Amino acid sequence: IHTGPLKLGETVEAIGHPKGYEFTITRGVISAMRRQRSAAIGSDNLVEFVQTDTPISEGNSGGPLLLKDAVIGVNDWIRVDKGSQNLNFSVSYNEIRSYLDRFKGK
């Protein structure tokens, strides 16, 4: 898992199996870091997301978002409403690390 800050504009890659095409790699850049509620968890807690223009589709969810050889996020969701384009979100490595730290030793 990545350590250190992320920079906007850095090149990232997503790996997944969109529509059954195994081990597909797509590339884009970090567009923003966002804290917002996650519909997936159904909680009022804010979750940190990495916003990217890296193409992700069904089958990419749960796969890694990589910066070089380090995981910076877990691909989660895309915004698909009318007028939206290239709005893709991954749960950030900070959230992943925090989650893992809470459950160490259990």
Secondary structure in CASP SS format (residue, H / E / C, confidence):
PFRMAT SS
TARGET T0000
AUTHOR 0000-0000-0000
METHOD secondary structure of the structure
MODEL  1
I C 1.00
H C 1.00
T C 1.00
G C 1.00
P C 1.00
L C 1.00
K C 1.00
L C 1.00
G C 1.00
E C 1.00
T E 1.00
V E 1.00
E E 1.00
A E 1.00
I E 1.00
G E 1.00
H C 1.00
P H 1.00
K H 1.00
G H 1.00
Y C 1.00
E C 1.00
F C 1.00
T E 1.00
I E 1.00
T E 1.00
R E 1.00
G E 1.00
V E 1.00
I E 1.00
S E 1.00
A E 1.00
M E 1.00
R E 1.00
R E 1.00
Q E 1.00
R E 1.00
S C 1.00
A C 1.00
A C 1.00
I C 1.00
G C 1.00
S C 1.00
D C 1.00
N C 1.00
L E 1.00
V E 1.00
E E 1.00
F E 1.00
V E 1.00
Q E 1.00
T E 1.00
D C 1.00
T C 1.00
P C 1.00
I C 1.00
S C 1.00
E C 1.00
G C 1.00
N C 1.00
S C 1.00
G C 1.00
G C 1.00
P E 1.00
L E 1.00
L E 1.00
L E 1.00
K C 1.00
D C 1.00
A E 1.00
V E 1.00
I E 1.00
G E 1.00
V E 1.00
N E 1.00
D E 1.00
W E 1.00
I E 1.00
R C 1.00
V C 1.00
D C 1.00
K C 1.00
G C 1.00
S C 1.00
Q C 1.00
N C 1.00
L C 1.00
N E 1.00
F E 1.00
S E 1.00
V E 1.00
S E 1.00
Y H 1.00
N H 1.00
E H 1.00
I H 1.00
R H 1.00
S H 1.00
Y H 1.00
L H 1.00
D H 1.00
R H 1.00
F H 1.00
K C 1.00
G C 1.00
K C 1.00
END
